[in-house]
Amino acid sequence: MESVIWLGIVVVLLIIEALTMGLTTIWFAGGALIAFVTALAGGPMPLQIGVFLVISTLLLIFTRPAAAKFMNHKVEKTNVDSLIGKHAVVTERVDNLQGLGRVMVGSVDWTARSKDESIVLEKDEVVKILKVDGVKLIVDKKED
């Protein structure tokens, strides 16, 4: 009878996973499957529960990062994220200490700040976009 319960848990967890596609219950379904096999082999209930917990935890720790990377490899960058690594032209001197700085990326004007407060970037200088911080671009001198 215990094996039927574990099999039912496996089925329910797989259905939830199929409906959500969120990599949330698949690890526990694996643990329940091994607990099902343990029950078929005649293992006592405490052993079955222990196997379920240990296998689920191991699957979660060791396979989730790789599976998440595989599942999310086709995630496209948003428009703002796609700016990172591109080049821009300084249209207003970038000076963090004075709170100044604007750059042009394509035909769009952005507020800009240097990655380091000691770096001042002059007008018409080409810079590299390192990150987006709110509505400001964090830039650095273009590497030649």
C-alpha positions as CSV (number, residue, x, y, z in Angstrom):
1,M,0.0,0.0,0.0
2,E,2.9,2.4,0.8
3,S,4.2,1.9,-2.7
4,V,0.9,3.0,-4.2
5,I,1.0,6.2,-2.1
6,W,4.5,7.0,-3.3
7,L,3.5,6.3,-6.9
8,G,0.5,8.7,-6.4
9,I,2.9,11.4,-5.1
10,V,5.1,10.9,-8.1
11,V,2.2,11.4,-10.5
12,V,0.8,14.4,-8.7
13,L,4.3,16.1,-8.6
14,L,4.8,15.4,-12.3
15,I,1.4,16.9,-13.1
16,I,2.2,20.0,-11.1
17,E,5.6,20.3,-12.9
18,A,4.0,19.8,-16.3
19,L,1.5,22.6,-15.6
20,T,4.0,25.1,-14.1
21,M,7.2,24.3,-16.1
22,G,9.0,26.0,-13.3
23,L,11.5,23.4,-12.1
24,T,9.8,23.3,-8.7
25,T,8.5,19.9,-8.1
26,I,10.5,17.7,-10.4
27,W,13.2,17.2,-7.8
28,F,10.7,15.9,-5.3
29,A,9.2,13.6,-7.9
30,G,12.6,12.0,-8.3
31,G,12.8,11.5,-4.6
32,A,9.3,10.1,-4.5
33,L,10.2,7.7,-7.3
34,I,13.2,6.3,-5.4
35,A,11.0,6.1,-2.2
36,F,8.5,4.1,-4.3
37,V,11.3,1.7,-5.3
38,T,12.3,1.4,-1.7
39,A,8.7,0.6,-0.7
40,L,8.6,-2.1,-3.4
41,A,11.8,-3.6,-2.0
42,G,10.1,-3.8,1.4
43,G,11.9,-0.9,3.1
44,P,10.2,0.4,6.3
45,M,8.3,3.7,6.2
46,P,11.1,5.7,8.1
47,L,13.6,4.5,5.5
48,Q,11.3,5.5,2.6
49,I,10.8,9.0,4.0
50,G,14.6,9.3,4.6
51,V,15.3,8.2,1.1
52,F,12.7,10.6,-0.3
53,L,14.3,13.5,1.7
54,V,17.9,12.7,0.9
55,I,17.3,12.0,-2.8
56,S,15.1,15.1,-3.3
57,T,17.7,17.3,-1.6
58,L,20.6,15.8,-3.6
59,L,18.7,16.3,-6.8
60,L,17.8,19.9,-5.9
61,I,21.4,20.8,-4.9
62,F,23.3,19.1,-7.7
63,T,21.1,19.2,-10.8
64,R,18.9,22.3,-10.4
65,P,21.6,24.8,-11.4
66,A,22.5,22.9,-14.6
67,A,18.8,22.4,-15.4
68,A,17.9,26.0,-14.8
69,K,20.8,27.2,-17.0
70,F,19.6,24.7,-19.8
71,M,16.0,25.8,-19.5
72,N,16.8,29.6,-19.5
73,H,19.5,29.6,-22.2
74,K,17.0,31.1,-24.7
75,V,16.1,34.1,-22.5
76,E,16.5,37.2,-24.6
77,K,17.8,40.4,-23.2
78,T,15.5,43.3,-22.8
79,N,16.2,46.5,-24.8
80,V,18.0,48.0,-21.8
81,D,20.0,44.8,-21.1
82,S,21.1,44.7,-24.7
83,L,23.0,48.0,-24.2
84,I,25.6,46.4,-21.9
85,G,28.8,46.0,-23.8
86,K,27.9,48.5,-26.6
87,H,29.7,51.8,-27.2
88,A,28.3,55.3,-26.8
89,V,29.5,58.8,-27.5
90,V,29.8,61.3,-24.7
91,T,27.6,64.3,-25.5
92,E,28.1,66.1,-22.2
93,R,31.3,65.7,-20.1
94,V,30.9,62.8,-17.6
95,D,32.0,63.9,-14.1
96,N,30.5,62.0,-11.2
97,L,31.6,64.5,-8.6
98,Q,29.8,67.3,-10.4
99,G,26.8,65.1,-11.2
100,L,27.3,65.7,-15.0
101,G,27.2,63.4,-17.9
102,R,25.2,62.4,-21.0
103,V,25.9,59.9,-23.8
104,M,24.3,59.1,-27.0
105,V,23.6,55.4,-27.9
106,G,22.3,55.2,-31.4
107,S,19.8,58.0,-31.5
108,V,18.9,57.9,-27.8
109,D,20.3,60.3,-25.2
110,W,21.1,58.8,-21.8
111,T,22.3,60.2,-18.5
112,A,25.7,58.6,-17.8
113,R,28.1,58.2,-14.9
114,S,31.6,56.9,-14.9
115,K,32.3,53.5,-13.2
116,D,34.9,55.3,-11.0
117,E,34.5,58.8,-9.5
118,S,38.1,59.7,-10.4
119,I,37.5,59.1,-14.1
120,V,36.3,62.1,-16.1
121,L,35.2,61.5,-19.7
122,E,35.2,64.3,-22.2
123,K,32.8,65.3,-24.9
124,D,33.0,63.2,-28.1
125,E,34.9,60.4,-26.3
126,V,33.7,56.9,-27.2
127,V,32.9,54.9,-24.0
128,K,31.8,51.3,-23.3
129,I,28.5,50.7,-21.4
130,L,29.2,48.5,-18.3
131,K,25.7,48.4,-16.8
132,V,22.4,50.2,-16.4
133,D,21.6,51.7,-13.1
134,G,18.0,52.9,-13.1
135,V,17.9,55.5,-15.9
136,K,21.6,56.0,-15.9
137,L,24.3,54.2,-17.9
138,I,27.5,53.3,-16.1
139,V,30.3,53.7,-18.6
140,D,34.1,53.4,-18.8
141,K,36.7,54.4,-21.4
142,K,36.6,52.3,-24.5
143,E,39.4,49.8,-24.6
144,D,41.4,49.9,-27.7
